[in-house]
């Protein structure tokens, strides 16, 4: 008898049932939090640039001073109480979700090299057995050139990690997460 392996499959996602229907958080920073306001629109696209309508995006970020709202933050405690630093949202039929936040401050990396303002992102979607990690940097940020993590990414792929400003709306940024294909987003193995 010959045994032929079968492909692994996911049975979901069921993200909307327990994680996004009641536990979404699209406002990462309240209006009272100091810092440059940023309204971020994310889109998740498959290899054919078709929107993924049942994905979930989670974001973690530092405040404008580079502090995370977490007691184990090596940069010290003291993040503004109105700053959550965490967001979660499901994508809609256009593969999109939006977050209200502030532009994070730079944070120290290894050897005290400063990391450019960025958001840490986890992507959950059908067909993905383990969630994917990436980052969102801000296009045009002067400190991007010195960021030690971004420097690990080949120059020709760095654009896949850049949120782009909306030229018609100040403070609005767009970011496409491409799961596969041409211009696939860089994902980190952590």
Secondary structure, 3 states (H helix, E strand, C coil): CCCCCCCCCCCCCCHHHHHHCCCCECECECCCCCCCEEEEEEEEECCCCCECCCCEEEEEECCCCCCCCCCCCCCCCCCCCCECCEEEEECCCCCEEEEEEECCCCEECHHHCEECCEEEEEEECCCCCCCEEEEEEECCCHHHHHCCCHHHCCHHHHHHHEEEECCCCCCEEEEEEECCCCCCCCCECC
